[in-house]
Amino acid sequence: MPRVIYYTASTLNGFLADAHDSLDWLFVVEQAQDGFPAFIEGIGAIVQGSTTYEWVLAHEDLLAHPEKWPAFYGARPTWVFTSRRLPGVTGADVRFAAGSVRDAWPAIAEAAGDRDVWVVGGGDLVGQFDDAGLLDEIRMQIAPVTLTAGRPVLPRNIDSTRLRLEAVAQNGQFAELQYRVRHPESAAASGARGA
Ligand SMILES: NC(=O)c1ccc[n+]([C@@H]2O[C@H](COP(=O)([O-])OP(=O)(O)OC[C@H]3O[C@@H](n4cnc5c(N)ncnc54)[C@H](OP(=O)(O)O)[C@@H]3O)[C@@H](O)[C@H]2O)c1
């Protein structure tokens, strides 16, 4: 079974993007090394919400320049969750889904094969994977930035019994944190045994 990894960058106070979906605050922060190429090597399928997908389309002008898609995601199948009809990217394996992530999961897992699944965001979609007991790991790169408002990194109540800190590193001005996530039902079961 592939693992589901939420790999992202956030502000110090928990935002993925500002209130206008801008990442300008992120791109100016210095990193010492780009860990993305090594990370994406281990990924077999990608999942994202429609705001994230539309941001990438617009930011890279992908409808006019679909040849730029592989620079981001390679040939990996990408599921976009949306209730709307959105354009695909010519030549890219983009699949649209709506509703329960659990219903979509068997196809996502099969496509990932022996590699992992990257849930790009946004935060609520990651929360839907956690609600379904499918979120396994969080890798967070925290930028030295605060914002008054924006898109939340993970709008769920997940307590410390479910998150295990596994690695901490400095990458330029980013703090990188890696957590293993215990699924809600397994945490509840061991809590009940302990009670
Ligand atoms: N800092 C980073 O590294 C980073 C990483 C990822 C994202 N981002 C940014 O953070 C922001 C995230 O935006 P967001 O919070 O709006 O999240 P999002 O997940 O990208 O988009 C949310 C939208 O996806 C659709 N959706 C989500 N779950 C669905 C489901 N189960 N079924 C059908 N549709 C579903 C809904 O829109 P519709 O149904 O109307 O389509 C929903 O409003 C974006 O600006 C993105 O660019 C930043």
The ligand as an SDF file (V2000), in Angstrom:
LIG
                    3D

 48 52  0  0  0  0  0  0  0  0999 V2000
    2.8360   26.5970    0.0780 N   0  0  0  0  0  0  0  0  0  0  0  0
    2.7800   25.5730   -0.7580 C   0  0  0  0  0  0  0  0  0  0  0  0
    3.7720   24.8950   -1.0120 O   0  0  0  0  0  0  0  0  0  0  0  0
    1.4520   25.2220   -1.3530 C   0  0  0  0  0  0  0  0  0  0  0  0
    1.1320   23.8840   -1.5950 C   0  0  0  0  0  0  0  0  0  0  0  0
   -0.1230   23.5660   -2.0780 C   0  0  0  0  0  0  0  0  0  0  0  0
   -1.0330   24.5930   -2.3550 C   0  0  0  0  0  0  0  0  0  0  0  0
   -0.6770   25.8790   -2.1610 N   0  0  0  0  0  0  0  0  0  0  0  0
   -1.6160   26.9630   -2.3980 C   0  0  0  0  0  0  0  0  0  0  0  0
   -2.5410   26.9500   -1.3150 O   0  0  0  0  0  0  0  0  0  0  0  0
   -3.8380   27.2670   -1.7960 C   0  0  0  0  0  0  0  0  0  0  0  0
   -4.7600   26.1240   -1.4560 C   0  0  0  0  0  0  0  0  0  0  0  0
   -6.0460   26.4500   -1.8350 O   0  0  0  0  0  0  0  0  0  0  0  0
   -7.3320   25.8070   -1.1280 P   0  0  0  0  0  0  0  0  0  0  0  0
   -7.1800   25.9050    0.3390 O   0  0  0  0  0  0  0  0  0  0  0  0
   -8.5280   26.4290   -1.7920 O   0  0  0  0  0  0  0  0  0  0  0  0
   -7.2630   24.2590   -1.4590 O   0  0  0  0  0  0  0  0  0  0  0  0
   -7.3680   23.3250   -2.7390 P   0  0  0  0  0  0  0  0  0  0  0  0
   -7.4790   21.9470   -2.1880 O   0  0  0  0  0  0  0  0  0  0  0  0
   -6.2760   23.5700   -3.7140 O   0  0  0  0  0  0  0  0  0  0  0  0
   -8.7540   23.7100   -3.4570 O   0  0  0  0  0  0  0  0  0  0  0  0
   -9.9780   23.5890   -2.7470 C   0  0  0  0  0  0  0  0  0  0  0  0
  -11.0810   23.3130   -3.7390 C   0  0  0  0  0  0  0  0  0  0  0  0
  -10.9180   22.0060   -4.3070 O   0  0  0  0  0  0  0  0  0  0  0  0
  -12.2030   21.4410   -4.5680 C   0  0  0  0  0  0  0  0  0  0  0  0
  -12.3370   20.2360   -3.7480 N   0  0  0  0  0  0  0  0  0  0  0  0
  -11.6530   19.9160   -2.6030 C   0  0  0  0  0  0  0  0  0  0  0  0
  -12.0340   18.7180   -2.1410 N   0  0  0  0  0  0  0  0  0  0  0  0
  -12.9690   18.2550   -2.9950 C   0  0  0  0  0  0  0  0  0  0  0  0
  -13.7420   17.0470   -3.0630 C   0  0  0  0  0  0  0  0  0  0  0  0
  -13.6150   16.0650   -2.1410 N   0  0  0  0  0  0  0  0  0  0  0  0
  -14.6170   16.8930   -4.0990 N   0  0  0  0  0  0  0  0  0  0  0  0
  -14.7430   17.8790   -5.0440 C   0  0  0  0  0  0  0  0  0  0  0  0
  -14.0450   19.0250   -5.0320 N   0  0  0  0  0  0  0  0  0  0  0  0
  -13.1660   19.2090   -4.0180 C   0  0  0  0  0  0  0  0  0  0  0  0
  -13.2200   22.5050   -4.1690 C   0  0  0  0  0  0  0  0  0  0  0  0
  -13.4300   23.3970   -5.2760 O   0  0  0  0  0  0  0  0  0  0  0  0
  -14.4000   23.2040   -6.5490 P   0  0  0  0  0  0  0  0  0  0  0  0
  -15.2820   22.0120   -6.2730 O   0  0  0  0  0  0  0  0  0  0  0  0
  -15.1340   24.4740   -6.6740 O   0  0  0  0  0  0  0  0  0  0  0  0
  -13.4780   22.9710   -7.7100 O   0  0  0  0  0  0  0  0  0  0  0  0
  -12.4640   23.3050   -3.1210 C   0  0  0  0  0  0  0  0  0  0  0  0
  -12.9540   24.5930   -2.9250 O   0  0  0  0  0  0  0  0  0  0  0  0
   -3.6840   27.5320   -3.2940 C   0  0  0  0  0  0  0  0  0  0  0  0
   -3.4900   28.9060   -3.5010 O   0  0  0  0  0  0  0  0  0  0  0  0
   -2.4200   26.7820   -3.6670 C   0  0  0  0  0  0  0  0  0  0  0  0
   -1.7700   27.3350   -4.7860 O   0  0  0  0  0  0  0  0  0  0  0  0
    0.5340   26.2200   -1.6310 C   0  0  0  0  0  0  0  0  0  0  0  0
  1  2  1  0
  2  3  2  0
  2  4  1  0
  4  5  1  0
  4 48  2  0
  5  6  2  0
  6  7  1  0
  7  8  2  0
  8  9  1  0
  8 48  1  0
  9 10  1  0
  9 46  1  0
 10 11  1  0
 11 12  1  0
 11 44  1  0
 12 13  1  0
 13 14  1  0
 14 15  2  0
 14 16  1  0
 14 17  1  0
 17 18  1  0
 18 19  2  0
 18 20  1  0
 18 21  1  0
 21 22  1  0
 22 23  1  0
 23 24  1  0
 23 42  1  0
 24 25  1  0
 25 26  1  0
 25 36  1  0
 26 27  1  0
 26 35  1  0
 27 28  2  0
 28 29  1  0
 29 30  1  0
 29 35  2  0
 30 31  1  0
 30 32  2  0
 32 33  1  0
 33 34  2  0
 34 35  1  0
 36 37  1  0
 36 42  1  0
 37 38  1  0
 38 39  2  0
 38 40  1  0
 38 41  1  0
 42 43  1  0
 44 45  1  0
 44 46  1  0
 46 47  1  0
M  CHG  2   8   1  16  -1
M  END
$$$$
